């Protein structure tokens, strides 16, 4: 089992891609080198867009909307959330 440290947030897409590639390549070996190069290229192509990303809850139900004591609405249960790219 390989333990890899990760950051809780990334300041740029390049940083996210580098982290993802390190995660994938740790323990992958030399035989996966061409696949790793391909993923690194494609992740940068997919993540670099001029349009804004779309963030979706992906499982919104009535039970996921909570009301705080001050009356403010709060949406919970983000485990199936997705970041989609606008096409």
C-alpha positions as a LaTeX table, in Angstrom:
\begin{tabular}{lrrr}
\hline
Residue & $x$ (\AA) & $y$ (\AA) & $z$ (\AA) \\
\hline
Unk1 & 0.00 & 0.00 & 0.00 \\
Unk2 & 1.40 & 3.38 & $-1.02$ \\
Unk3 & 0.53 & 6.42 & 1.07 \\
Unk4 & 0.63 & 9.71 & $-0.78$ \\
Unk5 & 0.19 & 13.06 & 0.91 \\
Unk6 & $-2.22$ & 15.46 & $-0.73$ \\
Unk7 & $-3.12$ & 19.06 & $-0.37$ \\
Unk8 & $-6.62$ & 20.10 & 0.55 \\
Unk9 & $-6.75$ & 22.70 & $-2.19$ \\
Unk10 & $-4.89$ & 23.62 & $-5.34$ \\
Unk11 & $-4.12$ & 27.09 & $-6.62$ \\
Unk12 & $-4.02$ & 26.16 & $-10.32$ \\
Unk13 & $-5.00$ & 23.35 & $-12.68$ \\
Unk14 & $-1.31$ & 22.52 & $-13.28$ \\
Unk15 & $-0.88$ & 21.83 & $-9.58$ \\
Unk16 & $-3.93$ & 19.54 & $-9.56$ \\
Unk17 & $-2.71$ & 17.65 & $-12.64$ \\
Unk18 & 0.79 & 17.20 & $-11.19$ \\
Unk19 & $-0.71$ & 15.83 & $-7.99$ \\
Unk20 & $-3.04$ & 13.45 & $-9.88$ \\
Unk21 & $-0.18$ & 12.17 & $-12.02$ \\
Unk22 & 1.99 & 11.59 & $-8.94$ \\
Unk23 & $-0.87$ & 9.66 & $-7.34$ \\
Unk24 & $-1.36$ & 7.53 & $-10.47$ \\
Unk25 & 2.33 & 6.95 & $-11.15$ \\
Unk26 & 3.38 & 6.05 & $-7.61$ \\
Unk27 & 4.02 & 2.36 & $-7.93$ \\
Unk28 & 2.96 & 2.21 & $-11.60$ \\
Unk29 & 6.45 & 1.40 & $-12.86$ \\
Unk30 & 8.18 & 2.09 & $-16.15$ \\
Unk31 & 5.74 & 0.04 & $-18.22$ \\
Unk32 & 3.08 & 2.71 & $-17.61$ \\
Unk33 & 5.29 & 5.66 & $-18.63$ \\
Unk34 & 3.56 & 6.28 & $-21.98$ \\
Unk35 & 0.11 & 6.13 & $-20.38$ \\
Unk36 & 1.24 & 8.57 & $-17.67$ \\
Unk37 & 2.52 & 11.03 & $-20.32$ \\
Unk38 & $-0.81$ & 10.72 & $-22.17$ \\
Unk39 & $-2.84$ & 11.36 & $-19.00$ \\
Unk40 & $-0.73$ & 14.36 & $-18.09$ \\
Unk41 & $-1.31$ & 15.89 & $-21.53$ \\
Unk42 & $-5.03$ & 15.10 & $-21.65$ \\
Unk43 & $-5.77$ & 16.32 & $-18.13$ \\
Unk44 & $-4.24$ & 19.69 & $-18.98$ \\
Unk45 & $-6.27$ & 19.88 & $-22.20$ \\
Unk46 & $-9.52$ & 18.99 & $-20.42$ \\
Unk47 & $-9.00$ & 21.29 & $-17.43$ \\
Unk48 & $-7.82$ & 24.37 & $-19.33$ \\
Unk49 & $-10.95$ & 26.01 & $-20.66$ \\
Unk50 & $-11.89$ & 29.63 & $-21.17$ \\
Unk51 & $-15.39$ & 29.03 & $-19.86$ \\
Unk52 & $-16.36$ & 28.74 & $-16.23$ \\
Unk53 & $-16.77$ & 25.29 & $-14.72$ \\
Unk54 & $-20.19$ & 24.11 & $-13.64$ \\
Unk55 & $-20.40$ & 22.70 & $-10.12$ \\
Unk56 & $-23.37$ & 20.43 & $-9.49$ \\
Unk57 & $-24.63$ & 18.70 & $-6.36$ \\
Unk58 & $-25.73$ & 15.71 & $-8.47$ \\
Unk59 & $-28.06$ & 14.26 & $-5.82$ \\
Unk60 & $-30.15$ & 17.15 & $-4.50$ \\
Unk61 & $-33.13$ & 16.06 & $-2.42$ \\
Unk62 & $-35.35$ & 17.82 & 0.13 \\
Unk63 & $-33.43$ & 16.20 & 2.97 \\
Unk64 & $-30.23$ & 17.90 & 1.73 \\
Unk65 & $-31.59$ & 21.40 & 2.35 \\
Unk66 & $-31.19$ & 22.50 & 5.97 \\
Unk67 & $-32.34$ & 25.70 & 7.66 \\
Unk68 & $-29.93$ & 27.23 & 10.16 \\
Unk69 & $-31.30$ & 28.82 & 13.36 \\
Unk70 & $-30.91$ & 32.28 & 11.78 \\
Unk71 & $-33.09$ & 31.21 & 8.81 \\
Unk72 & $-30.23$ & 30.83 & 6.31 \\
Unk73 & $-30.51$ & 27.85 & 3.94 \\
Unk74 & $-27.64$ & 25.38 & 3.79 \\
Unk75 & $-27.16$ & 22.52 & 1.30 \\
Unk76 & $-25.48$ & 19.39 & 2.68 \\
Unk77 & $-24.44$ & 15.92 & 1.43 \\
Unk78 & $-22.02$ & 16.81 & $-1.38$ \\
Unk79 & $-20.53$ & 13.32 & $-1.77$ \\
Unk80 & $-21.75$ & 12.94 & $-5.37$ \\
Unk81 & $-20.87$ & 16.48 & $-6.46$ \\
Unk82 & $-19.30$ & 16.97 & $-9.90$ \\
Unk83 & $-17.29$ & 19.68 & $-11.57$ \\
Unk84 & $-18.40$ & 19.76 & $-15.18$ \\
Unk85 & $-16.97$ & 21.73 & $-18.06$ \\
Unk86 & $-19.18$ & 23.88 & $-20.20$ \\
Unk87 & $-19.14$ & 22.90 & $-23.88$ \\
\hline
\end{tabular}
